[in-house]
Amino acid sequence: MSTIDKTVLQTFRDELQAELEEILRFWSTQTIDHRQGGFIGKMDNKGLVDDNAPKGLVLNARILWTFSAAYAKTPDPTYLAVAQRAFGVLSDQFYDEQYAGYYWSIGADGTALNTRKQVYGQAFVLYALAEYHRILHDENERLIVWAKAVMVFGWIEQYSFDRKHNGYWEAVGQDGSPLADLRLSERDRNDPKTMNTHLHILEAYANLYRIWPDRILQPQLNNLIDLFLDKIVDSTTHHLICFFDAEWNPSPSPISYGHDIETAWLLLEAAEIAQYRVEDARRAALQIALAAAEGFDPTLGALYYEDHLLEKHWWVEAEAMVGFLNAWEITQEEHWLGKSLACWAYIKQEIKDKEHGEWFWGIDAQGKVMEGEDKVGFWKCPYHNTRACLEIIRRLDKHLIATN
């Protein structure tokens, strides 16, 4: 590695360290709900808080994951306090004492609102609990969090796993009963199985395996890796198939460049944690990255959201930074590093809100900030951008140490 390469990597790393600290400062100071407890449910682009907005499970679980992961890297008491607050909200307000599992949303006052059990949401709770467990030192606290994490795993396996056709159902009712409308959001198809939910169960099971390498969990984690390698990744195009019927027949799907590049590195990470089909996953990671790169804008240097929607969303650019860097690590081909750096340059120039802090939701096809979207909300969380910073810093530190 040349001197200029080291300089480029060091600058990239240092800028992301500064960005990480800014993001965490925003979330730890601007999103606490001092009046009603927990965290606010919604903030617009200009920093206006909606005090009456519902509070989403995904937002609160992602806050727990974010500040647990941040504390693991930098043991700042503020990060721990935010993680503890998020854990309390999930345990005291989102958890269903009658039927187990976690509500999809609560009201601004903390009472149950949407009591359905979206498996995507349960997976994020599990992902967060496993991360929170890793930063705790008190054995009693660790045992409590471990038990909650294992309970969520058991809930997913009991109510979501399809023992006949394999894979996981999208959602069930509060009591675990079937639902007619399984959709994660209004823009999704009403299909019983989706790439998106399977991706985040995979991510959650891999994180759980770090703290609980159990003989019951192992085959289910391996099975998810198989599902991605053998069914969800299109063997011809190497894009992800987004929607399926109950028997794994593909439904019409958009090309989701963001999910492509996110899966490219998460699938390899899961395979390495499980020590299962690692070479297959490494090969797939590169193939998927190549497919995702079809959506890379060579002029402005960022990844489009979908093939038919030429917007650039905050989370896609965050995942693209990691996924393209991962491809560079696999191949040592500099164009992958260039794409990762280009996404970061675009984020700094267009996505980052230099006036109010944090990142905008995205940039529309005309190159304008997407108005009417959240700065904080049901889906606008600190997970993607914080994780990208943490992941790239970790990887670049490894490379920089190796070259010194």
KOLROPA-282539 format. One record per residue (C-alpha): x, y, z; residue in one letter; residue number from 1. Coordinates in pm, 1 decimal. Last residue first. Layout:
N
       east      north         up   residu   num
          X          Y          Z        a   NUM
...
END
This chain:
404
       east      north         up   residu   num
      251.1       53.9      996.9        n   404
       66.8     -123.6      714.3        t   403
     -122.5     -377.1      925.7        a   402
     -228.2     -110.2     1174.8        i   401
     -378.1       98.4      893.7        l   400
     -566.0     -198.8      750.4        h   399
     -716.9     -298.2     1085.3        k   398
     -802.8       60.9     1169.5        d   397
     -973.2       83.2      830.7        l   396
    -1199.7     -209.6      910.7        r   395
    -1303.1      -84.5     1253.3        r   394
    -1354.1      272.0     1129.1        i   393
    -1561.6      135.3      840.4        i   392
    -1788.2      -64.4     1069.6        e   391
    -1836.5      209.4     1327.4        l   390
    -1914.1      476.9     1068.3        c   389
    -2147.5      250.6      871.6        a   388
    -2316.7      142.7     1193.2        r   387
    -2383.6      501.1     1292.8        t   386
    -2524.7      582.1      949.2        n   385
    -2751.5      279.9      929.6        h   384
    -2868.4      263.7     1291.8        y   383
    -2943.1      623.9     1388.0        p   382
    -3313.9      601.3     1294.1        c   381
    -3550.0      734.3     1031.7        k   380
    -3805.5      453.2      992.4        w   379
    -4065.1      543.9     1255.7        f   378
    -3918.1      888.4     1289.3        g   377
    -3628.3     1127.2     1331.2        v   376
    -3519.2     1356.4     1046.0        k   375
    -3846.9     1266.4      882.1        d   374
    -3961.2     1326.9      526.2        e   373
    -4184.7     1608.1      404.8        g   372
    -3924.9     1746.9      167.6        e   371
    -3671.5     1531.1      -14.4        m   370
    -3363.9     1752.1      -54.8        v   369
    -3330.0     1845.4     -421.7        k   368
    -3124.1     1676.1     -693.7        g   367
    -3410.8     1642.3     -940.7        q   366
    -3440.6     1267.0     -876.5        a   365
    -3485.9     1335.8     -505.9        d   364
    -3216.3     1362.8     -239.0        i   363
    -3253.8     1175.9       87.5        g   362
    -3379.0     1138.1      440.5        w   361
    -3157.2     1426.4      548.0        f   360
    -2867.6     1344.5      777.7        w   359
    -2790.6     1450.8     1136.3        e   358
    -2756.4     1819.3     1229.5        g   357
    -2976.0     2127.6     1189.3        h   356
    -2759.1     2348.1      967.1        e   355
    -2508.5     2112.8      802.4        k   354
    -2772.4     1854.0      724.3        d   353
    -2565.8     1570.9      574.1        k   352
    -2714.0     1421.4      259.9        i   351
    -2576.3     1649.4      -13.9        e   350
    -2206.8     1736.5       21.4        q   349
    -2094.8     1515.5      308.1        k   348
    -2310.2     1225.2      191.0        i   347
    -2184.5     1266.2     -165.4        y   346
    -1822.3     1256.7      -48.4        a   345
    -1898.4      945.1      155.1        w   344
    -2054.7      777.0     -147.5        c   343
    -1749.9      869.3     -353.7        a   342
    -1519.3      721.6      -90.3        l   341
    -1700.0      387.9     -106.8        s   340
    -1696.7      398.7     -486.0        k   339
    -1324.0      471.9     -491.4        g   338
    -1256.7      186.4     -252.4        l   337
    -1433.4      -39.1     -500.3        w   336
    -1236.5      109.3     -791.4        h   335
     -916.0       23.8     -605.0        e   334
     -937.1     -352.0     -658.4        e   333
     -802.4     -515.0     -341.4        q   332
    -1045.6     -800.2     -420.3        t   331
    -1209.5     -899.1      -91.1        i   330
    -1117.8     -583.7      100.4        e   329
    -1233.2     -369.8     -191.8        w   328
    -1565.8     -556.3     -196.9        a   327
    -1607.2     -482.3      174.6        n   326
    -1537.5     -114.8      107.0        l   325
    -1816.4     -126.0     -151.0        f   324
    -2056.9     -278.6      100.7        g   323
    -1961.2      -42.3      380.9        v   322
    -1994.9      284.6      188.8        m   321
    -2299.1      146.9        8.8        a   320
    -2472.3       81.3      340.4        e   319
    -2444.7      447.8      437.4        a   318
    -2546.4      562.7       88.0        e   317
    -2854.6      340.8       95.9        v   316
    -2947.4      460.1      444.3        w   315
    -2948.6      826.4      349.2        w   314
    -3161.6      781.9       39.8        h   313
    -3062.8      874.6     -313.7        k   312
    -3359.5      895.4     -548.1        e   311
    -3371.1      748.4     -895.5        l   310
    -3677.0      531.7     -838.4        l   309
    -3720.6      271.4    -1113.3        h   308
    -3395.1       80.8    -1054.1        d   307
    -3409.3      142.4     -681.0        e   306
    -3244.3      372.9     -426.7        y   305
    -2964.5      506.5     -646.9        y   304
    -2606.6      475.1     -526.0        l   303
    -2373.7      775.8     -510.2        a   302
    -2097.0      939.4     -708.2        g   301
    -2240.6     1243.8     -882.5        l   300
    -2138.0     1146.8    -1234.9        t   299
    -2081.3      772.8    -1201.0        p   298
    -2423.5      719.6    -1039.3        d   297
    -2408.4      365.7     -902.5        f   296
    -2715.8      153.2     -971.4        g   295
    -2530.0     -110.6    -1172.7        e   294
    -2296.3     -116.1     -872.7        a   293
    -2556.7     -324.7     -691.2        a   292
    -2497.1     -613.7     -931.2        a   291
    -2120.4     -595.6     -879.5        l   290
    -2175.3     -579.3     -503.5        a   289
    -2400.1     -886.2     -526.6        i   288
    -2130.3    -1081.2     -713.1        q   287
    -1865.9     -970.4     -462.8        l   286
    -2069.1    -1071.8     -159.8        a   285
    -2172.6    -1394.3     -334.7        a   284
    -1810.1    -1508.1     -363.3        r   283
    -1753.2    -1427.5        2.6        r   282
    -2076.5    -1605.3       96.7        a   281
    -1976.8    -1919.0      -92.3        d   280
    -1632.3    -1904.0       69.2        e   279
    -1786.6    -1872.5      415.1        v   278
    -2034.7    -2155.9      373.5        r   277
    -2063.3    -2183.5      755.2        y   276
    -1827.9    -2043.5     1016.8        q   275
    -2135.2    -1903.1     1193.2        a   274
    -1970.1    -1566.3     1255.3        i   273
    -1801.9    -1576.2      913.5        e   272
    -2128.6    -1667.8      741.4        a   271
    -2309.2    -1385.5      921.3        a   270
    -2045.3    -1130.3      818.1        e   269
    -2058.1    -1252.4      458.5        l   268
    -2435.4    -1210.3      449.4        l   267
    -2412.2     -866.8      610.7        l   266
    -2158.2     -746.1      351.9        w   265
    -2344.8     -812.9       28.5        a   264
    -2681.1     -782.4      201.4        t   263
    -2637.8     -408.1      248.5        e   262
    -2525.4     -370.4     -113.7        i   261
    -2830.4     -547.5     -253.5        d   260
    -3068.1     -388.9       -3.3        h   259
    -2964.1      -45.9     -122.0        g   258
    -2972.7     -139.5     -490.0        y   257
    -3331.8     -256.8     -459.8        s   256
    -3424.5     -398.3     -799.1        i   255
    -3802.6     -401.2     -792.4        p   254
    -3985.2     -727.9     -737.7        s   253
    -4261.7     -924.3     -907.2        p   252
    -4323.6    -1233.2     -691.6        s   251
    -4076.2    -1518.3     -659.4        p   250
    -4202.1    -1869.5     -574.0        n   249
    -4077.6    -1948.8     -226.4        w   248
    -4366.8    -2175.9     -125.5        e   247
    -4542.3    -1910.4       85.5        a   246
    -4517.0    -1649.2     -189.6        d   245
    -4203.2    -1446.4     -238.8        f   244
    -4089.7    -1083.0     -244.9        f   243
    -3756.9     -898.0     -272.0        c   242
    -3547.5    -1109.5     -507.3        i   241
    -3197.1     -981.5     -447.9        l   240
    -2973.2     -893.3     -739.8        h   239
    -2719.6    -1153.9     -848.6        h   238
    -2861.5    -1134.0    -1205.0        t   237
    -2861.4    -1506.0    -1285.8        t   236
    -2857.4    -1684.9     -949.5        s   235
    -3102.3    -1434.9     -800.9        d   234
    -3003.4    -1398.4     -435.4        v   233
    -3308.4    -1492.4     -226.2        i   232
    -3316.1    -1864.9     -304.3        k   231
    -2987.1    -2055.6     -271.5        d   230
    -2739.7    -1812.0     -115.3        l   229
    -2998.2    -1623.7       86.1        f   228
    -3191.1    -1929.2      200.5        l   227
    -2869.6    -2115.3      279.3        d   226
    -2749.5    -1834.4      506.8        i   225
    -3088.7    -1845.4      677.6        l   224
    -3052.8    -2220.1      727.5        n   223
    -2710.3    -2174.0      884.6        n   222
    -2862.5    -1937.3     1138.9        l   221
    -3141.1    -2186.0     1209.0        q   220
    -2890.7    -2470.4     1239.1        p   219
    -2677.9    -2273.2     1489.3        q   218
    -2960.6    -2145.7     1713.0        l   217
    -3057.6    -2482.3     1860.6        i   216
    -2694.9    -2595.0     1911.2        r   215
    -2620.8    -2267.6     2090.2        d   214
    -2347.8    -2016.4     2021.0        p   213
    -2510.1    -1766.4     2260.5        w   212
    -2327.8    -1431.5     2283.6        i   211
    -2192.6    -1410.9     1928.0        r   210
    -2478.1    -1630.6     1806.5        y   209
    -2721.2    -1354.2     1903.4        l   208
    -2548.0    -1120.2     1659.0        n   207
    -2576.5    -1378.0     1380.7        a   206
    -2940.8    -1441.9     1469.5        y   205
    -3015.2    -1069.4     1448.7        a   204
    -2848.5    -1016.4     1109.6        e   203
    -3019.5    -1323.0      964.7        l   202
    -3353.4    -1208.2     1107.6        i   201
    -3278.2     -872.0      949.3        h   200
    -3215.5    -1016.3      606.4        l   199
    -3518.0    -1246.5      629.4        h   198
    -3744.1     -947.3      696.5        t   197
    -3608.5     -763.0      394.8        n   196
    -3604.8    -1055.5      153.4        m   195
    -3974.3    -1109.8      199.0        t   194
    -4217.5    -1388.5      281.4        k   193
    -4597.1    -1377.5      312.5        p   192
    -4649.7    -1124.9       32.1        d   191
    -4862.4     -811.1       66.0        n   190
    -4638.2     -599.6     -155.5        r   189
    -4457.4     -312.8       12.6        d   188
    -4524.8       60.9      -23.1        r   187
    -4769.6       67.2      268.2        e   186
    -4513.7      -72.0      509.5        s   185
    -4416.3     -410.0      656.7        l   184
    -4708.2     -574.8      482.9        r   183
    -4873.3     -883.2      632.6        l   182
    -5236.8     -790.1      573.2        d   181
    -5455.3    -1099.1      614.4        a   180
    -5309.6    -1183.1      954.8        l   179
    -5258.1    -1522.1     1120.5        p   178
    -5279.9    -1557.1     1501.3        s   177
    -4975.9    -1500.7     1724.2        g   176
    -5171.6    -1331.0     2003.1        d   175
    -5093.3     -977.7     1886.2        q   174
    -5150.6    -1073.9     1525.3        g   173
    -4884.2    -1225.0     1304.6        v   172
    -4623.7    -1086.7     1066.9        a   171
    -4385.6    -1153.5      780.3        e   170
    -4368.9    -1531.9      785.6        w   169
    -4025.5    -1691.9      808.7        y   168
    -3841.1    -1942.7      593.8        g   167
    -3901.9    -2308.8      526.7        n   166
    -4190.3    -2464.6      329.6        h   165
    -4353.2    -2685.8      592.5        k   164
    -4191.6    -2571.3      916.3        r   163
    -4258.9    -2206.9      840.3        d   162
    -4087.9    -2011.5     1119.5        f   161
    -4287.3    -1708.5     1236.7        s   160
    -4475.2    -1792.5     1555.3        y   159
    -4259.7    -2045.7     1738.4        q   158
    -3919.7    -1966.1     1587.0        e   157
    -3970.1    -1592.7     1623.4        i   156
    -4089.0    -1633.1     1983.5        w   155
    -3794.9    -1856.4     2070.7        g   154
    -3547.7    -1601.8     1936.2        f   153
    -3729.8    -1330.5     2130.8        v   152
    -3705.5    -1540.8     2448.3        m   151
    -3333.0    -1595.2     2390.6        v   150
    -3285.1    -1219.1     2381.2        a   149
    -3491.8    -1162.8     2695.6        k   148
    -3295.9    -1431.0     2880.7        a   147
    -2965.4    -1277.1     2772.1        w   146
    -3083.2     -935.8     2892.4        v   145
    -3174.3    -1069.0     3237.0        i   144
    -2855.9    -1275.9     3263.5        l   143
    -2638.0     -979.5     3168.9        r   142
    -2807.8     -762.5     3429.6        e   141
    -2743.2    -1025.8     3697.7        n   140
    -2382.3    -1066.7     3587.1        e   139
    -2306.4     -693.7     3603.4        d   138
    -2060.8     -623.2     3322.2        h   137
    -2287.2     -514.1     3037.9        l   136
    -2149.7     -410.6     2698.4        i   135
    -2210.3     -739.6     2512.7        r   134
    -2565.5     -775.5     2646.0        h   133
    -2662.2     -450.3     2471.8        y   132
    -2553.9     -592.9     2135.2        e   131
    -2758.7     -909.8     2185.1        a   130
    -3055.5     -700.6     2297.5        l   129
    -3029.1     -480.1     1988.4        a   128
    -3030.9     -761.4     1732.5        y   127
    -3316.1     -929.8     1921.6        l   126
    -3522.2     -610.2     1922.5        v   125
    -3443.2     -569.0     1554.6        f   124
    -3566.7     -919.3     1479.5        a   123
    -3892.4     -858.3     1667.2        q   122
    -3948.7     -553.6     1447.8        g   121
    -3900.4     -745.6     1122.9        y   120
    -4133.6    -1010.3     1265.9        v   119
    -4419.0     -759.8     1277.7        q   118
    -4621.6     -848.7     1585.1        k   117
    -4950.1     -659.2     1580.3        r   116
    -5026.6     -444.0     1884.4        t   115
    -5046.5     -108.2     1709.5        n   114
    -5106.2      139.0     1993.3        l   113
    -4989.5       19.9     2336.2        a   112
    -4949.4      303.3     2587.2        t   111
    -4627.7      505.8     2606.5        g   110
    -4777.3      855.9     2610.1        d   109
    -4678.9      921.6     2248.2        a   108
    -4864.7      606.3     2155.7        g   107
    -4695.3      271.1     2113.2        i   106
    -4591.6       86.5     1799.6        s   105
    -4523.3     -257.5     1653.8        w   104
    -4577.9     -422.1     1990.8        y   103
    -4309.0     -658.9     2119.2        y   102
    -4327.0    -1033.0     2179.6        g   101
    -4500.3    -1201.7     2469.9        a   100
    -4876.5    -1274.2     2473.9        y    99
    -4992.8    -1109.2     2796.9        q    98
    -4689.5     -905.2     2900.7        e    97
    -4651.8     -754.4     2554.1        d    96
    -4320.3     -567.1     2555.9        y    95
    -4325.7     -220.6     2400.5        f    94
    -4371.6      -11.2     2715.5        q    93
    -4162.8     -149.3     3001.9        d    92
    -3900.7     -366.6     2832.0        s    91
    -3857.1     -165.8     2512.0        l    90
    -3864.0      165.8     2697.3        v    89
    -3620.0       42.6     2961.7        g    88
    -3375.3      -86.7     2702.0        f    87
    -3390.3      250.3     2527.1        a    86
    -3309.7      433.1     2850.8        r    85
    -3023.6      196.2     2926.3        q    84
    -2879.1      254.4     2579.3        a    83
    -2907.7      631.4     2627.7        v    82
    -2730.5      606.6     2964.5        a    81
    -2455.7      388.2     2819.0        l    80
    -2386.8      638.6     2543.4        y    79
    -2373.3      923.3     2794.9        t    78
    -2130.5      726.7     3012.7        p    77
    -1878.7      722.7     2722.3        d    76
    -1718.7      381.3     2687.3        p    75
    -1599.7      434.5     2327.3        t    74
    -1613.4      127.9     2100.7        k    73
    -1852.1      -84.6     2307.7        a    72
    -2039.4      234.1     2398.7        y    71
    -2109.9      302.9     2031.7        a    70
    -2240.4      -50.0     1978.0        a    69
    -2472.7      -17.8     2277.5        s    68
    -2574.4      330.0     2163.8        f    67
    -2669.9      211.4     1818.7        t    66
    -2837.5     -115.7     1918.2        w    65
    -3063.0       54.8     2173.7        l    64
    -3147.2      334.8     1929.4        i    63
    -3225.8       70.5     1667.2        r    62
    -3469.6      -99.4     1902.8        a    61
    -3641.5      233.6     1969.7        n    60
    -3676.6      326.8     1603.8        l    59
    -3788.9      -22.2     1500.6        v    58
    -4055.8      -36.6     1770.2        l    57
    -4213.0      289.5     1660.3        g    56
    -4333.0      577.9     1873.6        k    55
    -4659.4      742.1     1772.6        p    54
    -4647.2     1117.3     1709.4        a    53
    -4816.0     1349.7     1957.4        n    52
    -4511.4     1559.6     2048.8        d    51
    -4428.8     1624.5     1683.5        d    50
    -4080.6     1776.3     1704.3        v    49
    -3966.3     2052.4     1466.8        l    48
    -3595.4     2010.6     1385.4        g    47
    -3600.5     2154.5     1035.6        k    46
    -3611.4     1819.4      858.7        n    45
    -3901.8     1695.3     1070.6        d    44
    -3892.4     1524.8     1409.3        m    43
    -4102.4     1222.8     1508.5        k    42
    -4155.4      971.2     1786.0        g    41
    -3960.5     1137.9     2064.3        i    40
    -3766.3      910.2     2295.8        f    39
    -3843.1      752.5     2631.7        g    38
    -4052.4      955.2     2870.3        g    37
    -4355.2     1178.3     2824.4        q    36
    -4209.5     1522.3     2897.0        r    35
    -3835.0     1468.4     2861.9        h    34
    -3865.3     1287.9     2530.6        d    33
    -3496.9     1243.2     2443.3        i    32
    -3435.0     1295.1     2071.0        t    31
    -3218.3     1607.8     2051.5        q    30
    -2937.5     1547.9     2303.5        t    29
    -2838.5     1180.8     2271.5        s    28
    -2943.0     1157.0     1906.9        w    27
    -2754.6     1467.4     1797.0        f    26
    -2442.9     1384.9     1998.1        r    25
    -2439.4     1033.7     1851.8        l    24
    -2450.7     1172.2     1498.8        i    23
    -2176.6     1426.4     1569.8        e    22
    -1949.0     1166.2     1730.8        e    21
    -1990.9      934.3     1435.6        l    20
    -1913.3     1217.2     1193.9        e    19
    -1586.2     1292.3     1370.8        a    18
    -1487.0      926.1     1357.2        q    17
    -1599.6      911.3      994.7        l    16
    -1369.4     1200.2      906.8        e    15
    -1080.4     1033.2     1085.7        d    14
    -1126.4      702.6      903.4        r    13
    -1152.5      859.0      558.5        f    12
     -847.2     1075.4      632.1        t    11
     -648.9      772.3      747.7        q    10
     -755.2      571.8      443.4        l     9
     -657.5      845.4      200.3        v     8
     -327.5      903.4      377.7        t     7
     -248.8      533.5      378.8        k     6
     -325.7      510.8        8.2        d     5
     -106.6      815.6      -56.0        i     4
      181.6      640.1      119.3        t     3
      140.8      336.0     -103.1        s     2
        0.0        0.0        0.0        m     1
END
